[in-house]
Amino acid sequence: MTSELHHVLSDADDAYRYRGEEETEAPRTHDPNPNSRYRWRVAVAVALSAIIIALAVGLGVAYGGRRRRGGGGGGGGGGAQGDSEALSPKNAPAAPSSTSPTPSTCLSASTRSCSLEEYLKEPFGNVLLMRHALAPGGGDPSGFKLNDCSTQRNLNSAGLQQATNAGKLIASTFSKAGVPLRTSIYTSQWCRCRDTATQIANVMGNEYSVVEEWGLNSFYQPSLGYTRDMCVTRLNDSLLAELDRDDSRNATNGKRTQTLLVTHYVTLGALSGITTSSGGVVALDTRTRQARELTGGFT
C-alpha cells in the first residue's frame, strides 16, 4: 500500500508540473506561490487515505457477514465454512484407527511363501499340509503292497531326523505363539507318511495320535489303486469339510486351531496349488483355499 501511495503522489507531482508547463511555453523563472505544490500533494494523499480506509472497513464487514452466514448449516453452498472451518483440524476427517483389523502379512505378500514366524502371528489358515520327510527315490517299486512297508519307498535316517526336528519345531513354536494344534495328526496310509506323522506325534507328547485317511494317499501311480479325482473328492467331502465346520479358535487371542495332515507331493499340490520339497509344509484355509508355503525350519 505504501508503494502504491508513493506512485500516486509521484503521478500527482508530475501532473502539477505538466499543468504549469502546459499553461505557458516560456520557462518559469519564479514560482509566485511556492507552497501551492506542497498543498496539492497533501490534498491528494489525504483523499487516497480516506478511500483506502473506507475500502478496508467495507471488506472487513463483508467477510464477517459471510462467516456468520456460513455457520448456519444446511443451505446454500456452505459459506465461509467451506473456506476456513472446513480446513481446521477439528473438522478434518478422522485418521484410520490403529486398532482396525489388518489382513494377514502372509496373504499380502506377492510370493507363494511365508515365514513360520509371520504365520504364527496371524494364522490365516486352519490346515497344515506336510509332505512326508525325506525318502530317497521316486514313486514306489513294483510289487507294492499297502500293508507291507518292505515293498515301499521308506524314510532313511535323514528323513527320520527331519521328522523329529519338525515335531520339535511345532512343539516349541505353536504353544509359545498361542496357536492351538489339534491332537489328531492325519496321514496317508503309505508307510513313509505314517512314519513321519508318528515321529512328530512321539515328540509332541502322549496326547497326540496318528489317524489314517485314505484321501491323503498318493495317486502318482494310479496302478496302485488311487486316482486324483478319488483322493481330492474324498478329502473335500469328508476331512476338509469337517475341519471347515469345526473351525475353532483360541478363546484368548482368536487364533485358529491348526490340523496337521501328512501326505505326498502330488496330493499336496492338488489341494493347494503349491509344490514343496520333502518335509515341507503348506498352510491352507479350507474355506477360501488360500495357501502359502511356510519357510524357516521345516526343510
Buried (B, 14 or more C-beta within 10 A) or exposed (E): EEEEBEEBBEEBBEEBEEEEEEEEEEEEEEEEEEEEBEEBBEEBBEEBEEEEEEEEEEEEEEEEEBBEBBEEEEEEEBBBBEEEBEEEEEEEEEEEEEEEEEEBBBBEEEEBBBBBEBBBBBBBBBBBBBBBBBBEEEEBEEEBEBEEBEBBBBBBEBBBBBBBBBBBBBBEBBEEBEBBBBBBBBBBBBBBBBBBBBBBBBBBEEEBEBEBBBBBBBBBEEEBEBEBEBBBEBBBEEBBEEBBEEEEBBEEEEBBBBBBBBBBBBBBBBBBEBBBEBBBBBBBBBEEEBBBBBBBBBB
